[in-house]
Amino acid sequence: MGLAGMPETCDFALFGFSPPAMPDIAIITDCSNVNSAVFEAMPKSGRVLINADDEQAISVIARAKASGIRNIFTFGRAKDADAALVDILQAGNGARARIKILSETVDLMLPPGEVITLEILASALIMKLSEVSMARI
């Protein structure tokens, strides 16, 4: 559904970057395709989540800061990321993962065949930043 078709009562929506949109949160999974217009369209109080495992992450962080964005976070397997995979145990009945989200450690149970992805880490970080109980994941 496009931005124009969203109901007025919608609290959250997920879009690929659309120039007329002013996103409150931008999730950058592939740093090689980031256009600085993403940051310029955001409110300065917006939140940018950047894949810390991408070799161009530092450059994207610098561009976000240069655009005046104040809330920049990272996610990935890098131990110093704001949302990071700490440990994972794969078993026949699924996987148990321990992730660090800011200063909180959370254990996740995943069904068989599922894996911890960057998107799961980014989603957990958004939940934490939005003050959603981490017990819900």
Secondary structure, DSSP 4 states (H G I P E B T S, - for coil): --GGGS-TT------S--TT---SEEEES-GGG--THHHHTS-TT-EEEEETTSTTHHHHHHHHHHTT--EEEEEESSTTSSEEEEEEEEETTEEEEEEEETTEEEEEEE-TT----HHHHHHHHHHHHTT--GGG-
